[in-house]
Amino acid sequence: MKAALKSLGWSQKDLAARVYVHENTVSLWSKGQRSVPGPVRAYLDLAVAVKALGV
């Protein structure tokens, strides 16, 4: 997750806003204290892929 955020130039706050969760939730994901839900992982993977295409 951290690598994806860095690649996209997004902060944890940016991701929280995009997936409609509290910033603390993203912080817990980032620290490994909670697992990142599958749909959020898929969203990040897709966002990175789209960015790689230059879209």
DSSP file (Angstrom, degrees, kcal/mol; ACC not computed):
  #  RESIDUE AA STRUCTURE BP1 BP2  ACC     N-H-->O    O-->H-N    N-H-->O    O-->H-N    TCO  KAPPA ALPHA  PHI   PSI    X-CA   Y-CA   Z-CA
    1    1 A M     >        0   0    0      0, 0.0     4,-2.6     0, 0.0     5,-0.2   0.000 360.0 360.0 360.0 -43.6    0.0    0.0    0.0
    2    2 A K  H  >  +     0   0    0      1,-0.2     4,-2.4     2,-0.2     5,-0.2   0.912 360.0  49.4 -60.9 -41.8    2.8    2.4    0.9
    3    3 A A  H  > S+     0   0    0      1,-0.2     4,-2.6     2,-0.2    -1,-0.2   0.898 110.6  50.6 -64.4 -40.0    4.5    1.9   -2.5
    4    4 A A  H  > S+     0   0    0      2,-0.2     4,-2.1     1,-0.2    -2,-0.2   0.924 110.6  48.6 -63.9 -44.5    1.2    2.4   -4.3
    5    5 A L  H  X>S+     0   0    0     -4,-2.6     5,-2.4     1,-0.2     4,-1.2   0.917 112.7  48.3 -61.7 -42.9    0.5    5.7   -2.5
    6    6 A K  H  <5S+     0   0    0     -4,-2.4     3,-0.4     1,-0.2    -2,-0.2   0.925 110.5  51.2 -63.5 -44.1    4.0    6.9   -3.2
    7    7 A S  H  <5S+     0   0    0     -4,-2.6    -1,-0.2     1,-0.2    -2,-0.2   0.866 115.0  43.0 -60.1 -37.6    3.7    6.0   -6.9
    8    8 A L  H  <5S-     0   0    0     -4,-2.1    -1,-0.2    -5,-0.2    -2,-0.2   0.622 108.5-122.7 -84.6 -14.2    0.5    7.9   -7.1
    9    9 A G  T  <5 +     0   0    0     -4,-1.2     2,-0.3    -3,-0.4    -3,-0.2   0.785  64.4 142.5  74.3  27.2    1.6   10.9   -5.1
   10   10 A W      < -     0   0    0     -5,-2.4    -1,-0.3    -6,-0.2     2,-0.2  -0.756  43.3-141.9-102.5 147.0   -1.2   10.3   -2.7
   11   11 A S     >  -     0   0    0     -2,-0.3     4,-2.1    -3,-0.1     5,-0.2  -0.492  34.6-103.5 -91.3 171.2   -1.2   10.8    1.1
   12   12 A Q  H  > S+     0   0    0      1,-0.2     4,-2.5     2,-0.2     5,-0.2   0.876 126.0  55.6 -61.7 -36.0   -3.0    8.6    3.5
   13   13 A K  H  > S+     0   0    0      2,-0.2     4,-2.1     1,-0.2    -1,-0.2   0.892 104.7  52.6 -63.4 -40.1   -5.6   11.4    3.8
   14   14 A D  H  > S+     0   0    0      2,-0.2     4,-2.0     1,-0.2    -2,-0.2   0.935 110.7  46.7 -60.5 -46.9   -6.0   11.3    0.0
   15   15 A L  H  X S+     0   0    0     -4,-2.1     4,-2.2     1,-0.2    -2,-0.2   0.922 109.3  54.5 -62.6 -43.8   -6.7    7.6    0.0
   16   16 A A  H  X>S+     0   0    0     -4,-2.5     5,-2.0     1,-0.2     4,-0.6   0.914 109.8  47.3 -56.5 -44.1   -9.1    7.9    2.9
   17   17 A A  H  <5S+     0   0    0     -4,-2.1     3,-0.4     1,-0.2    -1,-0.2   0.885 111.9  50.6 -65.4 -38.3  -11.1   10.5    1.0
   18   18 A R  H  <5S+     0   0    0     -4,-2.0    -1,-0.2     1,-0.2    -2,-0.2   0.813 118.7  35.5 -72.0 -30.4  -11.2    8.3   -2.2
   19   19 A V  H  <5S-     0   0    0     -4,-2.2    -1,-0.2    -5,-0.1    -2,-0.2   0.295 109.4-118.2-108.5   9.3  -12.4    5.2   -0.4
   20   20 A Y  T  <5 +     0   0    0     -4,-0.6     2,-0.3    -3,-0.4    -3,-0.2   0.903  69.4 123.2  59.4  48.7  -14.7    6.9    2.1
   21   21 A V      < -     0   0    0     -5,-2.0    -1,-0.2    -6,-0.1    -2,-0.1  -0.886  67.3 -89.8-129.4 166.3  -13.0    5.8    5.3
   22   22 A H    >>  -     0   0    0     -2,-0.3     4,-1.3     1,-0.1     3,-1.0  -0.432  34.4-118.5 -73.0 149.2  -11.5    7.7    8.2
   23   23 A E  H 3> S+     0   0    0      1,-0.3     4,-2.1     2,-0.2     5,-0.1   0.838 114.2  61.2 -56.7 -34.4   -7.9    8.7    8.1
   24   24 A N  H 3> S+     0   0    0      1,-0.2     4,-2.1     2,-0.2    -1,-0.3   0.842  99.2  56.3 -63.8 -32.1   -7.2    6.6   11.1
   25   25 A T  H <> S+     0   0    0     -3,-1.0     4,-2.1     2,-0.2    -1,-0.2   0.932 107.7  46.9 -64.1 -45.8   -8.4    3.5    9.3
   26   26 A V  H  X S+     0   0    0     -4,-1.3     4,-2.7     1,-0.2    -2,-0.2   0.883 109.6  54.9 -63.8 -37.6   -5.8    4.1    6.5
   27   27 A S  H  X S+     0   0    0     -4,-2.1     4,-2.0     1,-0.2     6,-0.2   0.910 107.2  49.8 -61.2 -42.3   -3.2    4.6    9.2
   28   28 A L  H  X>S+     0   0    0     -4,-2.1     5,-2.1     2,-0.2     6,-1.2   0.889 111.0  49.6 -64.4 -38.8   -4.0    1.2   10.7
   29   29 A W  H ><5S+     0   0    0     -4,-2.1     3,-1.1     4,-0.2    -2,-0.2   0.934 110.4  50.7 -61.8 -45.4   -3.7   -0.4    7.3
   30   30 A S  H 3<5S+     0   0    0     -4,-2.7    -2,-0.2     1,-0.3    -1,-0.2   0.848 110.8  47.9 -63.2 -35.7   -0.4    1.3    6.7
   31   31 A K  H 3<5S-     0   0    0     -4,-2.0    -1,-0.3    -5,-0.2    -2,-0.2   0.517 113.4-117.1 -82.8  -6.1    1.0    0.1   10.1
   32   32 A G  T <<5S+     0   0    0     -3,-1.1    -3,-0.2    -4,-0.5    -2,-0.1   0.630  82.9 121.1  78.8  12.9   -0.2   -3.4    9.4
   33   33 A Q  S   <S+     0   0    0     -5,-2.1     2,-0.3    -6,-0.2    -4,-0.2   0.660  80.5  25.6 -83.4 -16.0   -2.5   -3.3   12.4
   34   34 A R  S    S-     0   0    0     -6,-1.2    -2,-0.3    -8,-0.1     2,-0.2  -0.986  90.3-112.0-139.9 146.9   -5.5   -4.0   10.1
   35   35 A S        -     0   0    0     -2,-0.3    -6,-0.1    -3,-0.1    -5,-0.1  -0.577  33.3-112.4 -81.1 144.8   -5.5   -5.8    6.8
   36   36 A V        -     0   0    0     -2,-0.2    -1,-0.1    -7,-0.2     5,-0.1  -0.617  38.8-113.0 -74.9 126.4   -6.3   -3.7    3.7
   37   37 A P    >>  -     0   0    0      0, 0.0     4,-2.2     0, 0.0     3,-0.6  -0.266  22.7-115.5 -60.8 146.9   -9.7   -4.8    2.3
   38   38 A G  H 3> S+     0   0    0      1,-0.2     4,-2.7     2,-0.2     5,-0.2   0.879 113.5  53.0 -51.0 -46.8   -9.6   -6.5   -1.1
   39   39 A P  H 3> S+     0   0    0      0, 0.0     4,-2.2     0, 0.0    -1,-0.2   0.855 109.0  50.2 -62.3 -32.6  -11.6   -3.8   -2.9
   40   40 A V  H <> S+     0   0    0     -3,-0.6     4,-2.4     2,-0.2    -2,-0.2   0.915 110.5  49.2 -70.8 -41.8   -9.2   -1.2   -1.6
   41   41 A R  H  X S+     0   0    0     -4,-2.2     4,-2.7     1,-0.2     5,-0.2   0.926 112.0  49.4 -59.1 -44.3   -6.2   -3.2   -2.8
   42   42 A A  H  X S+     0   0    0     -4,-2.7     4,-2.6    -5,-0.2    -2,-0.2   0.901 109.6  51.7 -63.3 -41.0   -7.9   -3.6   -6.2
   43   43 A Y  H  X S+     0   0    0     -4,-2.2     4,-2.6     2,-0.2    -1,-0.2   0.923 111.7  46.5 -61.0 -45.6   -8.6    0.1   -6.4
   44   44 A L  H  X S+     0   0    0     -4,-2.4     4,-2.4     2,-0.2    -2,-0.2   0.917 111.9  50.6 -64.5 -43.4   -4.9    1.0   -5.7
   45   45 A D  H  X S+     0   0    0     -4,-2.7     4,-2.3     1,-0.2    -2,-0.2   0.919 112.7  46.9 -59.6 -43.8   -3.7   -1.6   -8.2
   46   46 A L  H  X S+     0   0    0     -4,-2.6     4,-2.7     2,-0.2     5,-0.2   0.918 110.8  51.3 -65.6 -43.5   -6.0   -0.2  -10.8
   47   47 A A  H  X S+     0   0    0     -4,-2.6     4,-2.2     1,-0.2    -2,-0.2   0.899 111.5  47.7 -61.2 -41.2   -5.0    3.4  -10.0
   48   48 A V  H  X S+     0   0    0     -4,-2.4     4,-2.2     2,-0.2    -1,-0.2   0.913 112.3  49.8 -65.9 -42.4   -1.3    2.5  -10.4
   49   49 A A  H  X S+     0   0    0     -4,-2.3     4,-1.3     2,-0.2    -2,-0.2   0.907 111.1  48.7 -63.2 -42.2   -2.0    0.7  -13.6
   50   50 A V  H  X>S+     0   0    0     -4,-2.7     5,-1.8     1,-0.2     4,-0.6   0.912 110.7  50.7 -64.2 -43.0   -3.9    3.6  -15.1
   51   51 A K  H ><5S+     0   0    0     -4,-2.2     3,-1.3     1,-0.2    -1,-0.2   0.904 106.5  55.3 -62.1 -40.0   -1.1    6.0  -14.1
   52   52 A A  H 3<5S+     0   0    0     -4,-2.2    -1,-0.2     1,-0.3    -2,-0.2   0.807 104.1  54.9 -62.9 -29.1    1.5    3.8  -15.8
   53   53 A L  H 3<5S-     0   0    0     -4,-1.3    -1,-0.3    -3,-0.3    -2,-0.2   0.635 114.1-121.0 -77.2 -13.6   -0.6    4.0  -19.0
   54   54 A G  T <<5       0   0    0     -3,-1.3    -3,-0.2    -4,-0.6    -2,-0.1   0.719 360.0 360.0  80.5  21.4   -0.3    7.8  -18.7
   55   55 A V      <       0   0    0     -5,-1.8    -4,-0.2     0, 0.0    -3,-0.1   0.449 360.0 360.0 -85.2 360.0   -4.1    8.3  -18.6
